[in-house]
Amino acid sequence: MISELRLTVDPDTERFEVVFRDGQGMTLFVDPDDPAKFIQKVSGKAPEFEVLSADGAIIRLPVDEPDPGKID
């Protein structure tokens, strides 16, 4: 089920990374003030990822290119 498991702790960031056998991955960026909470979660499989912030905002990457025929 799990192919790789990493824990990174350095002065700038703390993160927990999991790579599953099917190529899917998940990275949790930990809140330095409360290690039981996360600041951001990135999950998916290249080239498509989903970024979830602690406030619940979701961004899907890559961001779709603007439609050249659409007028804003």
C-alpha positions as YAML, in Angstrom:
chain: A
units: angstrom
residues:
- id: 1
  name: MET
  ca: [0.00, 0.00, 0.00]
- id: 2
  name: ILE
  ca: [2.76, 2.52, 0.94]
- id: 3
  name: SER
  ca: [5.85, 2.83, -1.24]
- id: 4
  name: GLU
  ca: [7.67, 5.64, 0.59]
- id: 5
  name: LEU
  ca: [7.28, 7.54, 3.84]
- id: 6
  name: ARG
  ca: [9.27, 10.68, 4.70]
- id: 7
  name: LEU
  ca: [9.36, 13.14, 7.57]
- id: 8
  name: THR
  ca: [11.19, 16.41, 6.99]
- id: 9
  name: VAL
  ca: [12.03, 18.76, 9.83]
- id: 10
  name: ASP
  ca: [14.16, 21.81, 9.12]
- id: 11
  name: PRO
  ca: [14.16, 25.45, 10.29]
- id: 12
  name: ASP
  ca: [11.74, 26.53, 7.54]
- id: 13
  name: THR
  ca: [9.22, 23.71, 7.36]
- id: 14
  name: GLU
  ca: [7.99, 20.48, 8.86]
- id: 15
  name: ARG
  ca: [6.26, 18.05, 6.53]
- id: 16
  name: PHE
  ca: [5.10, 14.48, 6.35]
- id: 17
  name: GLU
  ca: [5.11, 12.79, 2.92]
- id: 18
  name: VAL
  ca: [3.53, 9.53, 1.81]
- id: 19
  name: VAL
  ca: [3.87, 7.94, -1.65]
- id: 20
  name: PHE
  ca: [1.51, 5.08, -2.36]
- id: 21
  name: ARG
  ca: [2.28, 2.14, -4.65]
- id: 22
  name: ASP
  ca: [-0.18, 3.40, -7.28]
- id: 23
  name: GLY
  ca: [1.83, 6.63, -7.61]
- id: 24
  name: GLN
  ca: [-0.59, 8.81, -5.64]
- id: 25
  name: GLY
  ca: [1.06, 10.98, -3.03]
- id: 26
  name: MET
  ca: [0.20, 13.17, -0.08]
- id: 27
  name: THR
  ca: [2.25, 15.82, 1.72]
- id: 28
  name: LEU
  ca: [1.10, 17.47, 4.95]
- id: 29
  name: PHE
  ca: [2.79, 20.71, 5.97]
- id: 30
  name: VAL
  ca: [2.57, 20.76, 9.77]
- id: 31
  name: ASP
  ca: [1.62, 23.80, 11.88]
- id: 32
  name: PRO
  ca: [4.80, 24.62, 13.86]
- id: 33
  name: ASP
  ca: [2.69, 25.83, 16.81]
- id: 34
  name: ASP
  ca: [0.53, 22.69, 16.94]
- id: 35
  name: PRO
  ca: [1.95, 19.53, 15.31]
- id: 36
  name: ALA
  ca: [-1.49, 17.88, 15.50]
- id: 37
  name: LYS
  ca: [-2.73, 20.39, 12.87]
- id: 38
  name: PHE
  ca: [-1.69, 21.02, 9.31]
- id: 39
  name: ILE
  ca: [-1.20, 24.24, 7.38]
- id: 40
  name: GLN
  ca: [-1.56, 22.72, 3.93]
- id: 41
  name: LYS
  ca: [-2.19, 19.30, 2.36]
- id: 42
  name: VAL
  ca: [-1.06, 18.48, -1.17]
- id: 43
  name: SER
  ca: [-2.33, 15.25, -2.71]
- id: 44
  name: GLY
  ca: [-2.63, 13.59, -6.09]
- id: 45
  name: LYS
  ca: [-0.49, 12.16, -8.84]
- id: 46
  name: ALA
  ca: [1.59, 14.14, -11.34]
- id: 47
  name: PRO
  ca: [0.61, 16.23, -13.18]
- id: 48
  name: GLU
  ca: [-2.66, 16.79, -11.25]
- id: 49
  name: PHE
  ca: [-2.62, 17.80, -7.61]
- id: 50
  name: GLU
  ca: [-5.08, 19.20, -5.10]
- id: 51
  name: VAL
  ca: [-3.95, 21.73, -2.50]
- id: 52
  name: LEU
  ca: [-6.08, 22.01, 0.65]
- id: 53
  name: SER
  ca: [-5.43, 24.84, 3.10]
- id: 54
  name: ALA
  ca: [-6.24, 24.57, 6.80]
- id: 55
  name: ASP
  ca: [-9.10, 27.04, 6.22]
- id: 56
  name: GLY
  ca: [-10.71, 24.59, 3.77]
- id: 57
  name: ALA
  ca: [-9.80, 26.40, 0.53]
- id: 58
  name: ILE
  ca: [-9.03, 24.00, -2.33]
- id: 59
  name: ILE
  ca: [-6.86, 24.68, -5.38]
- id: 60
  name: ARG
  ca: [-6.45, 22.12, -8.15]
- id: 61
  name: LEU
  ca: [-3.14, 22.08, -10.02]
- id: 62
  name: PRO
  ca: [-2.30, 22.55, -12.73]
- id: 63
  name: VAL
  ca: [-4.58, 25.55, -12.97]
- id: 64
  name: ASP
  ca: [-6.59, 25.40, -16.17]
- id: 65
  name: GLU
  ca: [-5.41, 27.72, -18.88]
- id: 66
  name: PRO
  ca: [-7.88, 30.52, -19.65]
- id: 67
  name: ASP
  ca: [-10.19, 29.82, -22.56]
- id: 68
  name: PRO
  ca: [-8.85, 31.96, -25.46]
- id: 69
  name: GLY
  ca: [-12.40, 32.41, -26.79]
- id: 70
  name: LYS
  ca: [-13.76, 33.65, -23.46]
- id: 71
  name: ILE
  ca: [-14.09, 37.38, -22.91]
- id: 72
  name: ASP
  ca: [-13.89, 38.56, -19.29]
...
